[in-house]
Amino acid sequence: MKRILLLYLLLTTVLGLQAQELTVKSMEVAPMDLSASTQPRNDLNGNPCALVKVQLATAGASFEGNVIGDVAYSQGEYWVYMSAGSYMLNIKHSSFVPLFVSFRDYDIKRVEGKTTYVLTLLMPQMSTGPVDDGLRYIAMSVEPASAMVYIDEQPQPLQNGKLNLLLPMGSHSYRVEATGYEMKTGSFTLGDEKLSLPVRLASTMATLKVTCPTTGAKIYVNDQLRGTGSWSGQLAAGAYRVEARYDGHRPQRQTITLAKRANEKVTIPALQPIVGNLNVNYQPQDAEVWIDGKKLGTSPDIFRNIIIGTHEVELRKEGYASEKKQVTISEGQTVSLTGSLQMSSTLTGPAVETFTVNGVSFKMIRVEGGTFQMGCNDYDAISNEKPVHQVTLSSFSIGETEVTQALWYAVMGLRPTSDGDKWLSIFGLGDAYPAYYISWNDCQTFIRKLNQITGKTFRLPTEAEWEYAARGGKKSRGYKYSGSNRINDVAIYGDNSNNKGKNNPDYGTHRVKSKQANELGIYDMSGNVDEWCFDGWDGNSGYSSTNQVNPQGNNNYSVRVARGGSWTYSDVGCRVYYRDRSPSGKRYMFMGFRLALTLERNN
């Protein structure tokens, strides 16, 4: 009986061992594993195969089901190449029951060519105790994160500078390399525990600083634009072509070789302008000659050393209609302009009228009426600046400057706010500074008192009058800002004031007339303080497209138009067509105003 029982136990044990089963832990796509692309294999039709990496910690397995070529086994992993479109794999091993794996059970309808998949299998635990598969993790952290890592000469992809890789216990080699860094090699030994291995490459990058004294020159390194005027940055060791370019000038180029960790400076000589001449012989004599918004002199004369390219030339003289011409200057050539200006009708009364209130004088500039295109349709235009539409205005006068603190005191006898503390030196304090912390309602109180003193009918400009004057009226040269296309010539704005910080002396408003005037001799219509207009705000949907004559705006809104931008605004807010608004009772440290005056008989 005992022999029968022992035989039964032996048979049960043998059958149990023969009935061991493999199980699937996971089946998933490995998007960061490029092995199927870097080590490809094609099927019998020449189409690229999928690569299924079967992780099984025992040798001797075989595979069936659209398997292409031999199956390689190394370090607990089989590489099984399969035809694209396959969705099942049969795995056989002498120690285990055959295992049929349907990829569809793991949300993979079919395998795709040049794609790597990982099928992880688990072996059963033996009754004699836990089985050690002999694999351990190496956890590497690498700087820089863009480096390439090789383990036992096999490339291993990093994820955010990290690598977690399962390897057999024992010794392994590694190599880490990246452009601009010293390569690092070494070895490590995996024992009973996982190993953490930080690797930080030493930089070999060189530092290069390039400057050119020519204002506006663009700096190129190997034909790639790097900066304007100067550039500093890091480059890998090697040879580079450094160049400075500027329209209308001859470029300058140098070649420099940077050693590892070098710190080099390159100063490119000033670029030489390429020039021609302009011969102007216009009547009447002494007519002013302007080119690109700058006065050259008077006619007749030959103006030499003008940079090549297309320029706008304007001829002006008081009492005559101005003329604008486009000229193209070529190297070493002289372009001639001849002609006569036509006499124009003139307005009655002075072009500039001075008023004095309690010892404080201010000037009003006469603006000759005309027709202009209001608004903007450019690519950078804001929706409420559209559409461009025709506006015709009668002549009027407008303040040469924004209302100053001196004039406010002369009329009102006190500061604009009830607590009297809002004009601070940090924002600009003094007679020549613009009055700010002024609401639209405050403007109306000021104007009523001013009119009582002077007997005139001062008012706020309409929005259309404001834009017409800011553009330069009939003398407009089409500038983006009031008086120039270069904002720093005409405006106190964010970059040269607010953005410098409260501890910088340029912070806040500046004295009026600190920048150049526009075509009409009017100052600060771009920047310094934002300026109230008479009109109520109804511009959320943009302008009307119909032609208008002396539009007065809508007086039924509690929100009022403001124009011009201020010392806190970016360059966008200082364009002549930029539209702003605020509730009529609000006061801000960047909000002021400018006077307008209707002429009794002026056209």
VEXPA-370247 format. One record per residue (C-alpha): y, x, z. Coordinates in steps of 0.25 Angstrom, whole numbers, padded with zeros to 4 digits, always signed. Example, Ala and Ser with C-alpha at 12.3 -4.5 7.8 and 13.67 -1.06 7.14 Angstrom:
2
-0018+0049+0031/-0004+0055+0029/
This chain:
603
+0000+0000+0000/+0010+0011+0003/+0007+0018-0010/+0010+0005-0017/+0023+0004-0010/+0027+0018-0013/+0024+0016-0028/+0032+0004-0028/+0044+0011-0022/+0043+0022-0032/+0042+0013-0044/+0054+0005-0038/+0063+0018-0037/+0059+0023-0051/+0062+0010-0057/+0075+0009-0050/+0079+0023-0055/+0075+0019-0069/+0084+0006-0068/+0097+0014-0064/+0109+0007-0072/+0122+0013-0077/+0134+0004-0075/+0148+0004-0082/+0160+0007-0073/+0170+0005-0084/+0173+0005-0099/+0187+0008-0103/+0196+0014-0114/+0202+0027-0110/+0216+0027-0118/+0220+0041-0112/+0207+0047-0117/+0209+0053-0131/+0195+0059-0133/+0191+0049-0144/+0203+0054-0152/+0203+0068-0148/+0188+0070-0150/+0185+0058-0160/+0172+0054-0167/+0170+0045-0179/+0159+0035-0182/+0151+0035-0194/+0162+0027-0202/+0172+0038-0198/+0179+0029-0188/+0184+0035-0175/+0175+0032-0163/+0178+0028-0149/+0174+0037-0137/+0167+0031-0125/+0166+0041-0114/+0154+0036-0105/+0156+0042-0091/+0142+0044-0085/+0138+0055-0076/+0125+0058-0081/+0120+0064-0094/+0109+0059-0104/+0115+0045-0108/+0114+0040-0122/+0123+0030-0129/+0120+0019-0140/+0130+0010-0147/+0138+0015-0159/+0139+0029-0153/+0144+0039-0163/+0139+0054-0162/+0134+0061-0150/+0138+0058-0136/+0143+0069-0127/+0142+0070-0112/+0150+0079-0103/+0154+0078-0088/+0149+0064-0086/+0155+0058-0099/+0148+0054-0112/+0157+0053-0125/+0152+0042-0133/+0158+0040-0147/+0157+0025-0152/+0161+0018-0165/+0174+0010-0164/+0170-0004-0161/+0158-0002-0152/+0158-0010-0139/+0144-0006-0133/+0137+0006-0128/+0122+0008-0123/+0120+0019-0113/+0106+0025-0110/+0102+0035-0100/+0088+0039-0095/+0092+0036-0081/+0098+0023-0082/+0096+0009-0089/+0103+0008-0102/+0117+0003-0101/+0124-0006-0112/+0139-0006-0111/+0147-0016-0118/+0162-0011-0119/+0166-0026-0120/+0163-0028-0106/+0174-0018-0103/+0185-0025-0112/+0182-0015-0123/+0179-0024-0135/+0175-0011-0144/+0179+0004-0144/+0189+0009-0153/+0190+0022-0161/+0197+0034-0155/+0197+0027-0141/+0190+0033-0128/+0183+0024-0118/+0177+0027-0105/+0164+0021-0100/+0161+0024-0086/+0146+0022-0081/+0141+0022-0067/+0127+0027-0063/+0120+0020-0052/+0119+0026-0038/+0106+0033-0035/+0099+0028-0022/+0098+0042-0017/+0114+0043-0015/+0127+0043-0023/+0127+0051-0036/+0137+0061-0039/+0141+0061-0053/+0148+0075-0052/+0161+0070-0057/+0175+0072-0050/+0189+0069-0053/+0200+0079-0057/+0214+0073-0054/+0224+0081-0061/+0239+0079-0060/+0247+0087-0072/+0261+0091-0074/+0267+0088-0084/+0260+0075-0087/+0260+0078-0102/+0251+0090-0100/+0237+0091-0107/+0225+0092-0098/+0212+0098-0102/+0200+0098-0093/+0188+0107-0097/+0196+0108-0110/+0196+0093-0112/+0209+0086-0114/+0212+0076-0102/+0224+0066-0104/+0234+0065-0092/+0239+0051-0087/+0253+0054-0081/+0249+0068-0078/+0236+0064-0071/+0222+0067-0075/+0210+0061-0067/+0197+0066-0073/+0182+0065-0069/+0175+0078-0071/+0161+0084-0066/+0162+0093-0054/+0164+0107-0056/+0174+0117-0063/+0183+0112-0074/+0195+0118-0082/+0208+0112-0085/+0220+0115-0094/+0234+0108-0094/+0245+0111-0104/+0258+0104-0109/+0269+0108-0118/+0280+0116-0111/+0271+0120-0099/+0261+0131-0095/+0247+0128-0098/+0238+0128-0085/+0223+0130-0085/+0213+0130-0073/+0200+0125-0068/+0196+0116-0056/+0182+0112-0049/+0178+0098-0046/+0171+0097-0033/+0167+0085-0024/+0181+0079-0024/+0191+0076-0035/+0201+0087-0038/+0216+0085-0040/+0222+0095-0049/+0238+0096-0051/+0242+0104-0063/+0257+0107-0065/+0261+0115-0078/+0272+0125-0077/+0283+0121-0087/+0287+0131-0098/+0298+0123-0104/+0311+0130-0107/+0325+0124-0105/+0335+0124-0116/+0350+0121-0115/+0358+0119-0128/+0373+0117-0129/+0383+0116-0141/+0398+0116-0139/+0400+0107-0150/+0403+0093-0144/+0393+0083-0149/+0383+0093-0155/+0369+0088-0154/+0358+0097-0149/+0345+0098-0156/+0332+0106-0152/+0322+0107-0164/+0330+0095-0171/+0329+0086-0159/+0342+0081-0153/+0343+0085-0139/+0357+0082-0135/+0372+0083-0138/+0381+0095-0134/+0370+0101-0126/+0355+0099-0122/+0346+0105-0111/+0331+0103-0110/+0317+0109-0109/+0309+0113-0121/+0295+0120-0122/+0295+0135-0125/+0297+0137-0140/+0308+0139-0151/+0318+0128-0153/+0329+0125-0163/+0342+0121-0156/+0353+0115-0164/+0367+0108-0162/+0372+0098-0173/+0384+0089-0174/+0389+0081-0186/+0399+0088-0194/+0395+0102-0188/+0386+0113-0192/+0374+0113-0183/+0370+0125-0175/+0355+0129-0173/+0348+0139-0164/+0334+0143-0161/+0329+0146-0148/+0315+0150-0142/+0312+0145-0128/+0303+0153-0119/+0295+0146-0108/+0304+0141-0096/+0316+0147-0103/+0330+0142-0100/+0339+0144-0113/+0353+0139-0117/+0357+0138-0131/+0372+0136-0135/+0374+0132-0149/+0387+0136-0155/+0398+0126-0158/+0395+0118-0171/+0404+0121-0182/+0410+0108-0189/+0409+0106-0204/+0423+0102-0209/+0431+0097-0220/+0446+0093-0222/+0453+0080-0223/+0466+0079-0232/+0475+0067-0228/+0487+0063-0236/+0491+0049-0232/+0504+0042-0232/+0513+0040-0224/+0515+0054-0220/+0510+0057-0205/+0500+0046-0205/+0490+0049-0194/+0476+0054-0198/+0465+0050-0189/+0450+0054-0191/+0439+0048-0183/+0449+0043-0173/+0456+0056-0171/+0470+0059-0176/+0470+0071-0186/+0485+0072-0189/+0494+0065-0200/+0494+0064-0215/+0495+0072-0224/+0486+0083-0219/+0473+0091-0221/+0464+0089-0209/+0454+0101-0208/+0441+0103-0202/+0436+0089-0201/+0421+0088-0198/+0413+0083-0210/+0408+0069-0211/+0414+0055-0212/+0427+0052-0204/+0437+0041-0203/+0451+0044-0206/+0462+0035-0202/+0477+0036-0206/+0487+0029-0197/+0502+0028-0196/+0511+0018-0188/+0515+0007-0198/+0504+0009-0207/+0490+0003-0209/+0480+0014-0205/+0469+0018-0215/+0455+0023-0212/+0447+0032-0221/+0433+0037-0221/+0432+0052-0226/+0420+0061-0227/+0423+0076-0224/+0414+0086-0231/+0413+0101-0227/+0424+0109-0233/+0430+0098-0240/+0444+0091-0239/+0444+0075-0240/+0458+0069-0244/+0464+0056-0239/+0476+0051-0246/+0483+0037-0245/+0494+0029-0239/+0494+0020-0227/+0499+0006-0229/+0511+0001-0220/+0507-0010-0210/+0515-0021-0204/+0519-0017-0189/+0520-0026-0177/+0533-0028-0171/+0536-0023-0157/+0531-0010-0151/+0516-0005-0152/+0516-0001-0138/+0524-0009-0127/+0526-0004-0113/+0528-0013-0101/+0532-0009-0087/+0528-0017-0074/+0534-0013-0061/+0535+0002-0066/+0521+0002-0073/+0521+0003-0088/+0510-0001-0097/+0509-0002-0113/+0504-0012-0122/+0498-0008-0136/+0501-0017-0147/+0488-0021-0155/+0491-0025-0170/+0483-0038-0173/+0472-0038-0183/+0457-0041-0186/+0445-0034-0181/+0430-0035-0180/+0427-0038-0165/+0414-0035-0158/+0402-0026-0163/+0390-0027-0171/+0385-0013-0170/+0370-0010-0165/+0375-0007-0151/+0383-0020-0150/+0381-0029-0138/+0378-0044-0142/+0391-0049-0136/+0399-0039-0145/+0394-0046-0158/+0397-0051-0168/+0408-0043-0174/+0419-0053-0178/+0433-0053-0184/+0444-0055-0174/+0459-0056-0178/+0470-0053-0167/+0485-0054-0166/+0492-0042-0161/+0493-0040-0146/+0496-0029-0136/+0486-0023-0127/+0487-0013-0115/+0487+0002-0118/+0479+0004-0106/+0471-0005-0096/+0480-0010-0085/+0482+0001-0075/+0482+0001-0060/+0497+0004-0060/+0500-0008-0069/+0491-0017-0060/+0499-0013-0048/+0512-0015-0055/+0509-0030-0058/+0500-0034-0047/+0505-0025-0035/+0490-0024-0030/+0476-0020-0034/+0467-0030-0041/+0458-0033-0030/+0461-0040-0017/+0455-0028-0008/+0464-0018-0016/+0453-0008-0016/+0447-0008-0029/+0455+0002-0036/+0448+0015-0031/+0450+0029-0035/+0435+0030-0038/+0438+0020-0049/+0451+0025-0054/+0464+0023-0046/+0479+0025-0050/+0490+0020-0059/+0484+0024-0072/+0470+0019-0069/+0466+0005-0075/+0466-0007-0065/+0452-0011-0062/+0445-0021-0053/+0453-0031-0061/+0447-0045-0064/+0450-0054-0076/+0457-0063-0066/+0465-0051-0060/+0470-0048-0075/+0476-0062-0076/+0484-0061-0063/+0489-0047-0067/+0493-0052-0081/+0501-0064-0075/+0509-0055-0066/+0511-0045-0077/+0516-0056-0087/+0526-0061-0076/+0531-0047-0074/+0533-0044-0089/+0535-0057-0096/+0524-0054-0106/+0511-0061-0108/+0500-0050-0105/+0486-0054-0105/+0472-0048-0106/+0467-0045-0121/+0457-0054-0127/+0444-0048-0130/+0447-0047-0145/+0461-0040-0142/+0454-0030-0133/+0443-0026-0143/+0453-0026-0155/+0463-0016-0147/+0451-0008-0142/+0446-0006-0156/+0460-0001-0160/+0465-0013-0167/+0470-0011-0181/+0469+0004-0178/+0454+0003-0175/+0445+0015-0179/+0432+0007-0175/+0429+0015-0163/+0418+0011-0153/+0427+0013-0141/+0442+0010-0140/+0448+0022-0147/+0435+0031-0150/+0421+0032-0153/+0420+0042-0142/+0420+0034-0129/+0425+0046-0121/+0438+0047-0129/+0442+0033-0125/+0435+0028-0113/+0432+0029-0098/+0418+0024-0097/+0405+0026-0090/+0401+0040-0095/+0415+0046-0092/+0417+0039-0079/+0408+0030-0071/+0395+0037-0075/+0401+0050-0069/+0400+0044-0054/+0410+0041-0044/+0412+0055-0039/+0417+0059-0053/+0432+0059-0056/+0430+0052-0069/+0423+0040-0062/+0430+0027-0063/+0442+0022-0072/+0452+0032-0078/+0467+0032-0080/+0470+0024-0092/+0473+0031-0105/+0463+0042-0100/+0456+0041-0114/+0462+0041-0128/+0467+0028-0134/+0462+0019-0145/+0468+0017-0159/+0479+0008-0153/+0483+0017-0141/+0475+0009-0131/+0467+0016-0120/+0454+0013-0112/+0450+0001-0120/+0436+0008-0119/+0432+0011-0104/+0440+0013-0091/+0440-0002-0087/+0434-0014-0093/+0445-0023-0098/+0447-0038-0096/+0450-0047-0108/+0455-0061-0108/+0443-0067-0115/+0432-0075-0107/+0418-0069-0109/+0410-0077-0119/+0403-0065-0126/+0389-0066-0122/+0385-0071-0135/+0394-0062-0143/+0406-0065-0152/+0409-0076-0161/+0407-0071-0176/+0419-0079-0181/+0433-0073-0184/+0443-0074-0173/+0458-0073-0172/+0464-0069-0159/+0452-0074-0150/+0456-0077-0136/+0443-0077-0129/+0438-0088-0120/+0446-0091-0107/+0435-0100-0101/+0426-0089-0096/+0426-0083-0082/+0420-0071-0088/+0430-0062-0096/+0429-0051-0106/+0431-0037-0103/+0431-0025-0113/+0431-0010-0114/+0421-0005-0104/+0425+0003-0092/+0423+0016-0085/+0409+0011-0080/+0404+0007-0094/+0395+0014-0104/+0401+0017-0118/+0395+0004-0123/+0404-0004-0114/+0416+0003-0119/+0415+0000-0134/+0427-0008-0140/+0418-0020-0143/+0410-0021-0129/+0412-0034-0122/+0411-0035-0107/+0415-0047-0097/+0416-0050-0082/+0420-0062-0073/+0435-0064-0073/+0436-0062-0058/+0427-0049-0057/+0434-0036-0054/+0427-0022-0057/+0431-0008-0055/+0430-0006-0071/+0438-0019-0075/+0452-0019-0079/+0461-0024-0090/+0471-0022-0101/+0483-0031-0105/+0486-0038-0118/+0499-0044-0123/+0501-0054-0135/+0512-0050-0144/+0522-0060-0148/+0523-0057-0162/+0515-0045-0167/+0508-0048-0181/
